Every structure is written in structure tokens, then in C-alpha cells.
Amino acid sequence: MKLIKLTQDNAHNYIGYDIVFKTRNIIEKKKILKVSNTGKTIIIKHPDLNNQLEIVSRNKFFLIYYF
């Protein structure tokens, strides 16, 4: 497990990785399914967030799970 700051430059490198983030005071663990062409949005399976997270609107750090 590693703490990573996702940016629009490196987000494409983490497709398929699990991320941990907090939304509405709930800690969630989801897999990055896709990254937008601009790299500003990651696509996850989370209907409450419209299946996407913007990563450029604020500083976001994610726990990345990989083996």
C-alpha cells in the first residue's frame, strides 16, 4: 500500500489499481476503471458520485493497493 497524489499526468499509470478515498465521511475502496482523456477525472464504480472522481479540483491523495 502506498500514498500517492494522483495528478492528471500520472493518473493513467494507475488504471486497474484499488484506491481508498473518503466521501461523505465514509471511507471507500474502489478500483480505477478508466481515466478521462484529459486525466482530470478517474472513472470508478460508485453511483453516488456518478461513477467518477475529479482529481484536479483539490489536492487529493489516495492509498493505492498493489502487489
Secondary structure, DSSP 4 states (H G I P E B T S, - for coil): -EEEE--TTTGGGGTT-EEEEEETTEEEEEE--EE-TTSSEEE-S-GGGTTEEESSSS--EEEEE--
